[in-house]
Amino acid sequence: MRVLGIDPGLTRCGMGVVEGEAGRPLRLVDVNVLRTSADEHVSMRLVHIERGIEAWLDEHRPDAVAIERVFARSDSSTVMGTAQASGIAMVVAARRGLPIALHTPSEVKAAVSGSGRAGKAQVGAMVTRILRLEAPPRPADAADALALAITHIWRGGAQARIDAAVAAAGRWTP
Amino acid sequence: MRVLGIDPGLTRCGMGVVEGEAGRPLRLVDVNVLRTSADEHVSMRLVHIERGIEAWLDEHRPDAVAIERVFARSDSSTVMGTAQASGIAMVVAARRGLPIALHTPSEVKAAVSGSGRAGKAQVGAMVTRILRLEAPPRPADAADALALAITHIWRGGAQARIDAAVAAAGRWTP
């Protein structure tokens, strides 16, 4: 299974592609951070993000897209741009009929580090270990995108095993 | 000048097309509210909104698009969906190279009613009067979309007159 993780943002939008399945070593396919300038109108920044994600879907052909779920937080001036970028990411993937999953930051932290309150450095360290990289991906948006893809593969794998177990149990029902 | 006003929203997205110029009577071209169901995944709801706006741009060929500027407000559970819908509206218009303007709710209320604190009913009443309609457009999202288009034409008109005055003054400079 190949998953594109997207950590949406207007200034920096992390994209990470990971391949593998739950219970096996995972492989980093590619990682990048789309950047747009605050000098541009927000509409053009969103168009650049749309094109950047489109280009990656063309290049890497993922089986699913995992996007960070964005919450309204009054303490952040960037949350509206993040919400808009996440909406663009969803539309680009949905137009192609790709499965889309939204994972919260806590779910991602818990999946890769065991703690929903893990810090950026801890997430980066775990992504580095899980993907057997030589150094943590920089900036943090890149590591977060990879963590999203890892989370998706692991959670999907667990769900697939449960589904398989249920199906197997069903076959043994008299 | 023909302007498409968009009052973005995930459940109801108002779209209103108004034609005319500042200082002249304005004309309602068309008004509609795109609706998407909460039963659908947010990604598909956004795709429906994208298609609905695309269809209207094809049909009505506006010269500009006026979109309500969305603010982060912790007191609203719908603000993230609204932000995502506004992002889609911006991208659809920007992809076609259309001029995009964002107007705040206060600017729109002030433009059509003289008060930045006008209520929904007052905005609806003024839109009805300005466009010489028989009844206020329903639901409020429809009236708000038309108010956005009216605001854009009037503000654009004022700006154009200032630009013209500056240019005329420039011609008389020795």
Boltz contact constraints between the chains, C-beta under 6 A:
constraints:
  - contact:
      token1: [A, 43]
      token2: [B, 90]
      max_distance: 6.0
  - contact:
      token1: [A, 43]
      token2: [B, 94]
      max_distance: 6.0
  - contact:
      token1: [A, 43]
      token2: [B, 100]
      max_distance: 6.0
  - contact:
      token1: [A, 44]
      token2: [B, 94]
      max_distance: 6.0
  - contact:
      token1: [A, 46]
      token2: [B, 87]
      max_distance: 6.0
  - contact:
      token1: [A, 46]
      token2: [B, 90]
      max_distance: 6.0
  - contact:
      token1: [A, 46]
      token2: [B, 91]
      max_distance: 6.0
  - contact:
      token1: [A, 47]
      token2: [B, 91]
      max_distance: 6.0
  - contact:
      token1: [A, 47]
      token2: [B, 94]
      max_distance: 6.0
  - contact:
      token1: [A, 50]
      token2: [B, 91]
      max_distance: 6.0
  - contact:
      token1: [A, 70]
      token2: [B, 80]
      max_distance: 6.0
  - contact:
      token1: [A, 72]
      token2: [B, 79]
      max_distance: 6.0
  - contact:
      token1: [A, 72]
      token2: [B, 80]
      max_distance: 6.0
  - contact:
      token1: [A, 74]
      token2: [B, 74]
      max_distance: 6.0
  - contact:
      token1: [A, 79]
      token2: [B, 72]
      max_distance: 6.0
  - contact:
      token1: [A, 80]
      token2: [B, 70]
      max_distance: 6.0
  - contact:
      token1: [A, 80]
      token2: [B, 72]
      max_distance: 6.0
  - contact:
      token1: [A, 80]
      token2: [B, 83]
      max_distance: 6.0
  - contact:
      token1: [A, 83]
      token2: [B, 80]
      max_distance: 6.0
  - contact:
      token1: [A, 83]
      token2: [B, 83]
      max_distance: 6.0
  - contact:
      token1: [A, 83]
      token2: [B, 84]
      max_distance: 6.0
  - contact:
      token1: [A, 84]
      token2: [B, 83]
      max_distance: 6.0
  - contact:
      token1: [A, 84]
      token2: [B, 87]
      max_distance: 6.0
  - contact:
      token1: [A, 87]
      token2: [B, 46]
      max_distance: 6.0
  - contact:
      token1: [A, 87]
      token2: [B, 84]
      max_distance: 6.0
  - contact:
      token1: [A, 87]
      token2: [B, 87]
      max_distance: 6.0
  - contact:
      token1: [A, 87]
      token2: [B, 88]
      max_distance: 6.0
  - contact:
      token1: [A, 88]
      token2: [B, 87]
      max_distance: 6.0
  - contact:
      token1: [A, 88]
      token2: [B, 91]
      max_distance: 6.0
  - contact:
      token1: [A, 90]
      token2: [B, 43]
      max_distance: 6.0
  - contact:
      token1: [A, 90]
      token2: [B, 46]
      max_distance: 6.0
  - contact:
      token1: [A, 91]
      token2: [B, 46]
      max_distance: 6.0
  - contact:
      token1: [A, 91]
      token2: [B, 47]
      max_distance: 6.0
  - contact:
      token1: [A, 91]
      token2: [B, 50]
      max_distance: 6.0
  - contact:
      token1: [A, 91]
      token2: [B, 88]
      max_distance: 6.0
  - contact:
      token1: [A, 94]
      token2: [B, 43]
      max_distance: 6.0
  - contact:
      token1: [A, 94]
      token2: [B, 44]
      max_distance: 6.0
  - contact:
      token1: [A, 94]
      token2: [B, 47]
      max_distance: 6.0
  - contact:
      token1: [A, 100]
      token2: [B, 43]
      max_distance: 6.0
